[in-house]
Amino acid sequence: MTVSDTDPGLRDTVRRVALLNLGAFGIEAAVAVAIGSVALVADSVDFLEDAALNLLIIAGLGWRPAARARLGAAMAGLLLLPGLAAAWTAWQKIGAFTAPDPVPLTLTGLGALAVNLACAAMLARHREGRGSLTRAAFLSARNDAIANVAIVAAGLVTAATVSRWPGFAPWPDLVVGLGIAAMNADAALEIWQAAAAERRAAREGA
């Protein structure tokens, strides 16, 4: 499927996705700080990264293939930010290894899941249209939805264990947070490979 550089449908879709991600970042970051959740910290930074990613896509839609390939490589780097945020938060939490409140953890995960499913649905028909650019946005939204399911599961497991096994209760949040980091690293590799393919195609077509 080919999408025109000036396709207004794609531009409008990406703009709406960026705004949704900005709003979700503000809400999730506030909850993450309030309850001390590694998973929500990683996911909130992921929302901010997604907003920046989609704004860059809007800027790059009219660029030549070689320029889009360079932008795709930069986006691969952006996908690593949530992982770095999760690692930093996990390191800080080692000194105070307590479980986050499972109720806001679960409810925030459900809200984030709804946002990401909406974004993934909006981007799905464009995911193959502009190489590394729209594929980056689609993969990011898809990975976020998967991460949100894991966050909800972590909240439920924490709720079930916080009274009976308080020593175990902090682990689900920590494991999910680090899992988000690993998943985004894998997506970054996919986008880097797509950008490299675009660079090769641009050289061959020159």
N, C-alpha and C positions, 0 to 999 in steps of 0.2 A: 504494500500500500504506500503510495507516495503522497506526501502532504506538501503543499506549496509553501515557499518561504514566507509568503504574506497571508497565509490561510488565517482569516479572522477567527474561525472556530478554534483553532489551536491556541492562538494568542489569548482569547477570552478564557479558555479552559485553564491555561497555565496561570493566568492572572488570578482566577478564582482559587486555584489550588494554593498559590502563594499566600493569599489573604487568610485562608483557612488555617494554614500552617502557622502563620504569625500569631493568630489568636490562640491557637492551641498551645503554642510555646509559652505564652504568658501565664495561662492557667496552670499548665502542668509544672512549670518551673516553680511557681508559688507553692503548690502542693508538695513538690519534691523537697524543697527546703524546709517546709513546715514539719514533715514527718521523717525526714532523713532517709529517703529512699534512693539507693544506688540506681535501681532500674528506671525510676522516674526521672532522675537527673540525666541519664543517658538518653532517654526517650525525648525529654524536653529539648535538649540540645539538638537532637535529631530533627525536631520540628523546625527549629531555627535554621538548621542547615538546609532543610527541604525548602523553606521559604527563599533562602538565598539562591539555591539551585534553580528554582523556577523563575526567579527574576533574571538570572543569568541566561536562562533559555530564551526568555522574551527578547533580551538584548541580542542574542546570537542567531535568531531565526533567519535574519536576512544576510548573514555572513557567508563567505565562500567556504567550500568544504574544508580547506586547509585550516582556516581560522576556527571553524566549528570543531575540528579535531583537537586543536590546542585548548579550546574551552572545555572540551570533554575531558581532557587530561587533568585540567584544573579541578573539575567537578569530582574526579576520582579522589583527589586529595581532600575535598570537602567531606566526602563520605567517611573519612577517618576521624572526623572531629567528635562524633558521639562516643566512639570507642575510647578516645583519649580522656574525655570527660568522665566516662564510667570508671576508667582505671584510676583516675585521680581521686574520685569520690570513694572508691573501694579502699584505696590506700589510707585515706583519712579515717575511714570507718573502722579500720582494724583496731585502733585504740579504744573505741567505744562501740563494741560489737552488740548492738541492740536491734531488735526487729522494728520496722516501721509499723505504724497503725494500719492493720489490714483493711479496714473499711474504706478510708480514702484511697488507699493503694488500689483496691479492686475497682471502686467507682471511677477513679481517674483513668484506669486502664480501659474500662468499658467506653468512656467518653472518647478517649484517644482512638480506640478501635473504630468507632463510628466515623470519626473524621477521616481516618486513613482509608477505610473502605470506600467512602465517598470520593476521596481523591484518586484512589486506584481505579475506580469505575470510570471517572471522568477522563483519566489519562489512557485507559486501556486501548481505545481505538487508534491512538496516536503513537503507541509504543514502538512501532517499527518505522515510523515515518521519517524521522530526522536523525537516524544513526545514534550516535552516543548521547545526543542532547535529550530527546524525549525518552529514550530508553533509560537514561539516568534517573529521570523523574519517576517513571513507572516503577523501576526496580526499587527505588527508595520508598515509594508509597507502599508497594507490596511487602517489603521487608518490615516496614513499620507496623503494618497490620498483623503480621506474624508475631512481631515483638509484643504487641498489645495483648494478644491472646496469652502469651507467656506471662505477661505482667498480671493479668487477671488470675491466672492459675497460681502465680506466686502469692497473690493476696489471699486466695482461698486456702492454700496450704499454710500460710502464716497464721490465719485465723484459727485453723484447726490444731495448730501445734504450740501457739504462743503460751498457753496456760499449762499444757501437759509437758512439753519439752522446750522450755525457754532457750536452752542452749542451741537447739536446732533451728528455731524460728527465724533468726536473721539470714539463714543461708539461702532460702528461695529467692529473696530480693537480690542478694549479692550475685548468685549464679545467673539469674536472668539479666542483670545489668551487664555482666561480662559477656553473656551470650549475645546481647545486642551489639556489643563492640566487635565480636568476631564476625557476626553476620554482615555488618557494614563494611568490614575489611574485605570480605568476599565480594560484595557488590562493587566496591572500589576497583577490585581487580577486573571484574567484568567490564566496567566502564572504561578502564584504561585500555583493555584489549579492543573494545569497540572504537575508541579514539585512534588507536594505532592502525586499525583497518581503514578508517577514514583518511588518515595521513597517506597510507599506501595508495588508496584509490585516487587521492588528489594528485599524487606524484605521477601515477600512471596516466591520468587524464590531462596532465599539463603538456 
